[in-house]
Amino acid sequence: MAIPVFVRSRTEADKEFLEFATALNVSAGGMLVAVRRSIPSSAQVLLEIPSAPLAALASLPRVARNLRAKVLRTQHGEGYNLAALKFSRPLVNSYVPLRPRRKLASSV
C-alpha cells in the first residue's frame, strides 16, 4: 500500500525543503519512501503523514502524525530515489482489545 507522506529536511547547502513523497514500506523501526530529491545518508528528516479532516473530528484513537527519522541509505532510480529511513523512536502498538481475552480451558 502506498501512503502519502511529507518529508522535511535540509540540503547539503543547509536550505530547508519540503517534499511530497510516497511511503512504500512501513515497519515499527522505519520506512522506505520514494522521493524525487536525493537525500544524503545520515540526514535527519521530519515526516508528516497527512490525515483526512474527518479523522480529526471523529472520536478515533489518537495516532502519531509527525515522526523524526534518519536516512540510512538512498538508492537512485530513474526520476525518483528510494530512501531507507530509521525512526528516532520505534513505533509502538497501542492497540487495546475491546473484549478481554478468555482463557482457554485445558482438557488435560
N, C-alpha and C positions, 0 to 999 in steps of 0.2 A: 504494500500500500504506500503510495506517495503522500507525504504530509508536507504542506506548505510551512515554511519557516523563514523568518528574517534573521540574517546573520550580520552582526555589527562588530567591526574590528578596526584596526589601524593598518595602513600600508607601511611599507618599509621607509617611506618618506614622512612617516608619522601623521598622515592625514586620515581622519576618520571616514569610514564608509559604511553604508547600509545596503545590503543586497537581499533581494528576494530569492530564496533557494528552495530546493526540494529535499526533504529527508527521505532516504531510500531504505534505511535500516536503522531501527532504534532498539537499544537494549538498556538495561539498568546502568551500565557503565559508560555508554557513549552513543554516538550516532554517525552514520555515513550520510553526507549531504552532497548534492550536485550543485555546484555554483559556477558562474561564468568567470569570476575573478580568481586568480591564483592566490591562495593564502599560504604564506610561508609556514614551514613546520615550526612548532613551539609557539606560534602566535596565540594570544588569548582572544577568545571570541565570546560575545554575548548572543544567545539565541532567544528569539521570542516566537512562540507558537501562537498565531492569531486564533481567536475563537469567535464564533458567531455571537451577535448581540443577544440572542435568545438564551445562550448558556449563562450569561451574566445575570439575567433576570430570573431564571428558573432556580428552584431550590435544589441544585445539583451539588455533589461534593466538590469542595474546592480543590483545584489542581494547580500544579506549578506551570506557569506560562513562560517564565524567564529562567534561563539556565546559563551558567557560566561553563566554558569548556576550553580545552587546549587542543590545538591542531597537532596530531601525531604524525600524519603524513598526507601528502597530496599526490594523486595520480592524474596526470594531464590527459585529457581526451580531446576530441575534435569539437571545439565550440563550448566545452564545459570542463570542469575539474571535479574530481571526486575527492572530498576531504574527509579523512577519518578523524573524528573528534572524541576526546575523553572528557566526560563531565568532571567538574571540580568536586562535586559530591554525588555519589551514585543515587539514582532514583530508588525510592523505597516503595514497597507495596503497602498502601494504607487501606486496602480492602478489608472490610469487616463484614462477615456473612450476616444476612438478615435473620436467619434462624440459627440457633445454636446446633452444632452437630451432635447427633445422638451416638452414644457408644454402642458398638456392635456387640451383642452377646455372643460369647464363645460356647460352642456345644461340647467342648472338651472338659 
